[in-house]
Amino acid sequence: MATAATTAPGARPRTGSTSQRAARWRRRAPLLPALTFLVVVTQIPFLVTLVISSLHWNVLQPGDKGFVGLHNYQTVFTDPRLRNAVRNTVVLTASVVLVSLVLGLLLAVLLDRRFPGRGVARTLLIAPFLVMPVAAALLWKHALYNPDYGLLNGTLNAIWRAVGAGEGPQVDWVSDYPMTAVVAALVWQWTPFMMLILLAGLQAQPGDVLEAARVDGASGIGIFRFITLPHLRQYMELSVLLGSIYIVQTFDAIFTITQGGPGTATTTLPYEIYLTMFRKYEYGEAAAAGVVVVIGTIIVATFALRVISSLFREEMAR
């Protein structure tokens, strides 16, 4: 017997879709405050920055403020100072990421083995990553690099005296080797970050594959080259991408150790934006440079998210 309430031919039942839509909104409702806060804190200021980047705005010239379109972006890509800052940023980021990755891989392989005091060693090796960036930069600038009482010059003098050569040379590390000085400080701070990611990758290796390779007579070097390194490829990519996102924004070490000098030897793009904003008071030009940095960071972050999602899919497939 047919029911009184029948659905017309070709019509879609609306009760189920309405209830599903309501259920989806109930699940999403607790996230709305966080989403609103995120939009207010990040997206609205970014939109304001986009507007400012289209203006000629120098606070020292309050009467000469107007719309210039994309002229500030043209200045960003043609100004020799900004091109030098971009070059320094690429050199600094690539150097720190590659050296930290190699050292982090070596330390991760060491900590993946069992030995007495491994827990203490792991804690000590992670400690540099927990130090505040400004405190770490001050430590390197005064405790290590100072030409009068720094540890590096003190060690060199001790070696020279030990071999009977008298007093060693008083090297001014920050003035003579500015980029190397900044890179060394950042490598010390970011190597633990690389080490932790790679150590997680080493501990995620399938034990049965390693055991089968040992039973088949594979050497330790062969296992590392043909099994461990291919397994760590995605973890290494993730380390490089995340490290690049963080290190390209470095400001603390540049400001504290070298102040961008000598000259413009260590002036990176974030520090050049700071100079443009607070020394030249060119708000529009600084905003345009900041937008370029944000877009570049988003591009790198997109690749990082793809690597992370692929790692999650592999873990779920196991």
ABEGO torsion letter per residue (X at the ends): XBBABBBBBGBBBAAAAAAAAAAAAAAAAAAAAAAAAAAAAAAAAAAAAAAAAABBBBAABAABBBBAEAAAAAAAAABAAAAAAAAAAAAAAAAAAAAAAAAAAAAAAAAABBBBGAAAAAAAAAAAAABBAAAAAAAAAAAAABAAABAAAAAAAAAAAAAGAEBBBBBBAAAABAAAAAAAAAAAAAAAAAAAAAAAAAAABBAAAAAAAAAAGBBAAAAAAAAAAAAAAAAAAAAAAAAAAAAAABAAAAAAAAGGOBEAAABBAAAAAAAAAAAAGBAAAAAAAAAAAAAAAAAAAAAAAAAAAAAAAAAAAX
